[in-house]
Amino acid sequence: MTSASPRPRLLITAPFDPAAAERLAGLFDVETVEPSMAGASLARPELADRLAVADAVVCEVDKVDQAALDAAPALKFVVTCRASPVNVDLPACTSRGIPVATTPARNAEITADLAFTLILSTVRHTGAAERWMRAGNWHADDIFEPYTRFRGIGLGGRTLGILGGGAIGRRVMRRALAFGMTVLVYDPFLAAGDLGDDAEIVGLDELMSRSDVITVHVPLNDSTVGLVGPEQIALMRPDAYLVNAGRAAVVAEDALLAALREKRIAGAGLDVFWTEPPPAESELFRLDNVTLTPHIGGASDDVITEHSRIAERALRAWASGEPPAAVANAKDLAS
């Protein structure tokens, strides 16, 4: 690894923990810039001078596209603060021999927190109850009205069905066990017994029919788009709930809306949507059995701390000549 500078130059455009950046200053000439949420190429005028001499880049939303690579002749290593390098032109980096490291599971804990928050809010109707109370509907002449209006279910002794037994799904499982729930997991990549006594691994149809609450945590790919379709939703009991803080496209929109509209299931909690933000005329806003949050599963400063920690580890490995963990194009570079 060579550079015109005595030490490799590191450009950080992602939100980043200042303490981690300070530690990296022992190995790199570090320059941080104000993060942009525009999703634009790194090849933009205000970054031109910095990008031209950067040996390594850490980004999150900024795109490392062909234009960025053309503007970065010294670039030798990229870290994207994402679980998958969706903002990076991976083939173009591979053709330049540039490893692209990712930060897997950076938001797994807080996304599991949000998913469980959504489960609780959905089954206990806390969002609807707060809106009702803020609107001044609680009156002294019927002090017990909210007690009957917002009657929900408890989680202890209920069955939670988790679609996807990866990093987030397993963390949701641990939370469910602490609430005294029985856990079913659908994951075609897990064998019976892989989760021990914590959860029973079952087929999709069995999970849909047995669960009191179903929560979605599978990755989005060709095999999972529409995984929960009309046939699967029809298997749900009328007192069951579906929660999605994962990927909207896993669940068939029309089938879910019809089931909610016709009260064929008890309700749904959604943090992700087929169009974001949902249009003002969306039926979701008119359904009283839906809890909505605006895609905030990863909205936590803890995520920045965690992805900074993972990125720091990858950069240290690269600087010392060791293979970093979670390099998205490692196999292609080795071939």
Backbone hydrogen bonds, N-H to C=O, Kabsch-Sander energy under -0.5 kcal/mol:
donor,donor_aa,acceptor,acceptor_aa,energy
10,L,29,D,-2.8
11,L,56,A,-2.6
12,I,10,L,-0.5
12,I,31,E,-2.8
13,T,11,L,-0.6
13,T,58,V,-3.1
14,A,58,V,-1.1
21,A,17,D,-2.2
22,E,18,P,-2.3
23,R,19,A,-1.9
24,L,20,A,-2.2
25,A,21,A,-1.0
26,G,23,R,-1.6
27,L,24,L,-2.2
28,F,24,L,-2.4
29,D,8,P,-2.4
30,V,28,F,-1.0
31,E,10,L,-2.5
33,V,12,I,-2.2
42,L,63,K,-2.4
44,R,42,L,-2.3
47,L,44,R,-2.1
48,A,44,R,-0.7
48,A,45,P,-1.1
51,L,47,L,-3.1
52,A,48,A,-2.1
53,V,49,D,-0.7
53,V,50,R,-0.8
54,A,50,R,-0.6
54,A,51,L,-0.7
55,D,9,R,-2.1
56,A,9,R,-2.0
57,V,77,F,-1.8
58,V,11,L,-2.4
59,C,79,V,-2.5
63,K,40,A,-2.7
64,V,87,N,-2.4
65,D,63,K,-1.0
69,L,65,D,-2.4
70,D,66,Q,-2.6
71,A,67,A,-1.5
72,A,69,L,-1.3
75,L,72,A,-1.5
76,K,55,D,-3.1
77,F,55,D,-1.2
78,V,99,P,-2.2
79,V,57,V,-2.8
80,T,101,A,-2.8
81,C,59,C,-3.3
81,C,79,V,-0.5
82,R,80,T,-2.4
86,V,84,S,-2.4
88,V,85,P,-1.7
89,D,64,V,-2.9
90,L,88,V,-1.5
93,C,89,D,-2.2
94,T,90,L,-2.8
95,S,91,P,-2.5
96,R,92,A,-1.0
96,R,93,C,-0.6
97,G,94,T,-1.5
98,I,93,C,-2.9
101,A,78,V,-2.9
101,A,99,P,-0.6
102,T,326,A,-2.4
103,T,82,R,-2.7
106,R,103,T,-1.3
108,A,105,A,-1.1
111,T,107,N,-2.4
112,A,108,A,-2.1
113,D,109,E,-2.0
114,L,110,I,-2.3
115,A,111,T,-2.7
116,F,112,A,-2.3
117,T,113,D,-2.5
118,L,114,L,-2.7
119,I,115,A,-2.1
120,L,116,F,-2.6
121,S,117,T,-2.9
122,T,118,L,-2.3
123,V,119,I,-2.5
124,R,120,L,-2.0
125,H,121,S,-0.8
126,T,121,S,-1.1
129,A,125,H,-2.2
130,E,126,T,-2.4
131,R,127,G,-2.3
132,W,128,A,-2.3
133,M,129,A,-2.3
134,R,130,E,-3.0
135,A,131,R,-1.5
136,G,133,M,-1.9
137,N,132,W,-1.7
139,H,137,N,-0.8
142,D,139,H,-1.6
143,I,140,A,-0.7
145,E,142,D,-1.8
148,T,144,F,-1.1
148,T,145,E,-0.8
149,R,145,E,-2.9
150,F,146,P,-2.2
151,R,148,T,-0.9
153,I,123,V,-1.4
157,G,180,G,-2.4
158,R,155,L,-2.4
160,L,158,R,-0.5
160,L,182,T,-3.0
161,G,159,T,-0.5
161,G,213,V,-3.3
162,I,160,L,-0.6
162,I,184,L,-3.0
163,L,161,G,-0.6
163,L,215,T,-2.8
164,G,162,I,-1.0
164,G,186,Y,-2.4
170,R,166,G,-2.7
171,R,167,A,-1.1
172,V,168,I,-2.5
173,M,169,G,-2.1
174,R,170,R,-1.9
175,R,171,R,-1.7
176,A,172,V,-2.5
177,L,173,M,-2.5
178,A,174,R,-1.7
179,F,175,R,-1.0
179,F,176,A,-0.6
180,G,177,L,-1.6
181,M,176,A,-2.3
182,T,158,R,-2.7
184,L,160,L,-2.8
185,V,200,E,-2.6
186,Y,162,I,-2.5
187,D,185,V,-0.6
190,L,187,D,-2.1
194,D,191,A,-2.4
196,G,193,G,-1.7
198,D,195,L,-1.7
200,E,183,V,-2.3
201,I,199,A,-0.5
202,V,185,V,-2.3
202,V,200,E,-0.6
207,L,203,G,-2.2
208,M,204,L,-2.4
209,S,205,D,-1.8
210,R,206,E,-1.9
211,S,207,L,-1.7
212,D,159,T,-2.3
213,V,159,T,-1.8
214,I,241,Y,-2.3
215,T,161,G,-2.8
216,V,243,V,-1.7
217,H,163,L,-2.6
217,H,215,T,-0.5
221,N,219,P,-0.7
224,T,221,N,-1.4
225,V,221,N,-1.6
226,G,249,A,-2.7
227,L,224,T,-2.2
228,V,250,V,-2.8
229,G,227,L,-1.1
233,I,229,G,-2.6
234,A,230,P,-2.0
235,L,231,E,-0.6
235,L,232,Q,-1.0
236,M,232,Q,-0.5
236,M,233,I,-1.3
240,A,237,R,-1.9
241,Y,212,D,-2.2
242,L,267,G,-1.7
243,V,214,I,-3.4
244,N,269,G,-2.8
245,A,216,V,-0.6
250,V,247,R,-1.2
251,V,248,A,-1.9
252,A,228,V,-2.9
256,L,252,A,-2.2
257,L,253,E,-2.7
258,A,254,D,-2.3
259,A,255,A,-2.0
260,L,256,L,-2.3
261,R,257,L,-2.9
262,E,258,A,-2.4
263,K,260,L,-1.0
264,R,259,A,-2.5
265,I,259,A,-1.0
266,A,240,A,-2.0
267,G,240,A,-1.0
268,A,289,N,-1.9
269,G,242,L,-2.1
270,L,291,T,-2.9
271,D,244,N,-2.7
272,V,244,N,-1.0
282,S,279,P,-2.4
285,F,282,S,-1.2
286,R,283,E,-1.8
287,L,283,E,-0.9
287,L,284,L,-0.7
290,V,287,L,-0.8
291,T,268,A,-2.5
293,T,270,L,-2.3
295,H,271,D,-0.8
295,H,293,T,-1.8
299,A,296,I,-1.7
300,S,298,G,-1.7
303,V,300,S,-1.2
304,I,300,S,-0.8
305,T,301,D,-1.9
306,E,302,D,-2.4
307,H,303,V,-3.2
308,S,304,I,-2.1
309,R,305,T,-1.8
310,I,306,E,-2.3
311,A,307,H,-2.6
312,E,308,S,-2.7
313,R,309,R,-1.9
314,A,310,I,-2.1
315,L,311,A,-2.7
316,R,312,E,-2.5
317,A,313,R,-2.1
318,W,314,A,-2.5
319,A,315,L,-2.7
320,S,316,R,-1.5
321,G,318,W,-1.5
322,E,317,A,-2.6
328,A,100,V,-2.8
328,A,326,A,-0.7
330,A,327,V,-1.5
333,L,329,N,-2.3
334,A,330,A,-1.7
335,S,331,K,-1.1
